[in-house]
């Protein structure tokens, strides 16, 4: 370098780098003497042993590269996806999925705060489905096996959630296509309950009180076969029977035989056996429902009290419950078994009229007598050894049950005994046959539950039709229309955004004003059954200077959201990411007192400043003013004095916000008041519900997280978190939470807490918390609550503006007063800013208060304390008077001249009529 540093001793050059995120590093040369620091070519890198080479770490901490990680994952996958894509679907709602026992609730952190259901099958793979707070299906993803949750979630994050290039997510979805619910078909249920009453796969109902082991259903298709048998015994001393055991066997081409047995034990308990071995259930603390589970190849079993369920290879489900020392069961089959069933559960072909087909092929009518149904059922008795083995008891040889008509004839007190059955025939039969009201009521309850389950399984949320991709240019409004083929549907946005407005009829107006992350989610909700569905269209905004420059097919994602930014194709006169920069280097202003040269740009910064000419700043270690100091008490009213790093080294004041002059003496600006006393808190009370069996600490943390992230940050703490006694038979937990907020004078806090807080809380609890909880953070804060209404949020304490103003004080000059506005809050305002001086007087706010300097204008002079009086100037008065007299004199002279001229003209041209020529 040919630079003589002795000629520029005061030029301190800073060498190093800044990453732009607050991380920087200065070169070791900076600390060397001037004759060494400016010879970087002589610098020896001790770690590399190379002279003239400087190596810097360009970030504060290691940050993974999502694109690289995604490519590595894609490379590890087989060349072509090989799973049967068309065989997997998700239940269309959370409630539908809970009734489909092929799907199990699992907490895997998928979707950040959402709820998940997963199902696995050895021959068609697995699927996990994520649901929102209203039970709407968010998304479904393929999962190869149940032990790869974390790997699947990580790969999706690298390629989609954390990747700014949508093309990587498209590649990911070729191997893991998104799963919807368009192909979802619920299993077909059949039920056996009470003494026993049976509902076939086609929905036909009958009562069969046989004794022995019976074939309930046998089914087979190309991939698997299924067999379900049941064992009955006498119901106490009654002339009726009930189920005491069930056995199911499942076979598939990819798995060996799986047999599960349910055996009734005392006190309404069930012994579950798998392949003749007793099942030991484990409590899964991570499970969303907190139930006991047993998971092995080909079967998932759960136990919740006296209810034991089994799902065979994600295909067939059996659920058995013990009540009143009777086993009651439901069996659900997939549509692959349609037209391939036989047994007491009927012929599944959607025609209940031929359900009662016997092994010899003959059929009895649905309207047959009870005696005929009994003889039909006995034809499906298993005479050889069943899946349940040999019986321990001896059955009577000629058992005939009591029929319903006989019970009604022989029981004179039947009306009183069965009065609580409300006309339910199964309840009446079991009550009269056993003499026990509780047995009949259990039968009625189970029948009602089975009907509700079947209704839920066949109830679908509303559809959403409309654009899957929405595109708009920044600053321009675009209209999109969404509709639903369902009735009684209203549309809402999950998250309010100032750029989007969605009407209840599905009309969406989008006016993008900024490029910031947001996710557009359109909810369609059926107002009658409260079922909801969601659509997340791809949103693409173009921020190019001209709309003609937009490349909507070349996009990049904005943060972790659904918003994508279109690329720009700049013309020859513009450049930059949005073509918003002109090639004219002088279009943007240079630093003050720096000139711009056409074609070259800004010249050098002024002396003692450094920069590129457009942006200049003082040197870090200026030599020019290092020996200068501020005069004593140069700045008034607690102003801070420093020496300006410009030529002249003048003292300069940094003043409190109230002052307008350079030395902090004249006030007049507005400022935020101080709080003279401790402000009372804003208090609200919420009634919350959740079904995750959360602890008080988890509810407290989850509520605090939501309230702490409201649009105005004013949340203080939860003063009370109290669990309310649960309702018997309900999975919901109810909580009463009292939360407090702090008033602040500045900004929209007061208006928000008094007028908009309740609506903001209701909106906050409509959406899941947008974060993933880490165990190291303490109690989890992503509990999913049921949506709130305004009635669930009660205002306990709120202060109006006039009361709040008694706690604020304007410290400083006399005369300031408090002024409130919803947007700015409470502000100390000087009378000078509110027209204190009249008639153009100049206002100055001095220590003793506002003062007016009156000015003259036109012919008037203002005077008084506030320049409120007006006086006419004496000179102006005489000027007007003499001017008026002069004008009158001039007018008289002109009039005289005109009249004189007119009289002379008349005499010159007048002749007598009788004159001679």
Beta strands, then each sheet from edge to edge (+ up, - down):
strand 1: 16-18
strand 2: 24-26
strand 3: 44-45
strand 4: 50-51
strand 5: 104-105
strand 6: 115-121
strand 7: 125-131
strand 8: 137-143
strand 9: 188-193
strand 10: 197-199
strand 11: 205-207
strand 12: 213-220
strand 13: 224-234
strand 14: 241-252
strand 15: 255-265
strand 16: 269-274
strand 17: 277-278
strand 18: 282-283
strand 19: 292-296
strand 20: 299-304
strand 21: 307-312
strand 22: 316-323
strand 23: 326-333
strand 24: 341-342
strand 25: 469-473
strand 26: 477-481
strand 27: 489-493
strand 28: 500-502
strand 29: 507-511
strand 30: 522-526
strand 31: 532-535
strand 32: 538-542
strand 33: 550-557
strand 34: 563-568
strand 35: 574-575
strand 36: 581-582
strand 37: 596-597
strand 38: 601-602
strand 39: 609-611
strand 40: 616-618
strand 41: 640-643
strand 42: 651-654
strand 43: 671-672
strand 44: 674-675
strand 45: 681-690
strand 46: 715-724
strand 47: 733-742
strand 48: 793-797
strand 49: 808-809
strand 50: 817-821
strand 51: 825-829
strand 52: 842-846
strand 53: 849-853
strand 54: 856-857
strand 55: 860-863
strand 56: 869-872
sheet 1: 1+ 2-
sheet 2: 3+ 4-
sheet 3: 5+ 6- 7+ 8-
sheet 4: 11+ 10- 9+ 23- 22+ 21- 20+ 19- 18+
sheet 5: 17+ 16- 15+ 14- 13+ 12- 24+
sheet 6: 25+ 32+ 34+ 33-
sheet 7: 26+ 29- 28+
sheet 8: 27+ 30- 31+
sheet 9: 35+ 36-
sheet 10: 37+ 38-
sheet 11: 39+ 40-
sheet 12: 41+ 42-
sheet 13: 43+ 51- 50+
sheet 14: 44+ 49-
sheet 15: 46+ 47- 45+ 48-
sheet 16: 52+ 53-
sheet 17: 54+ 55- 56+
end
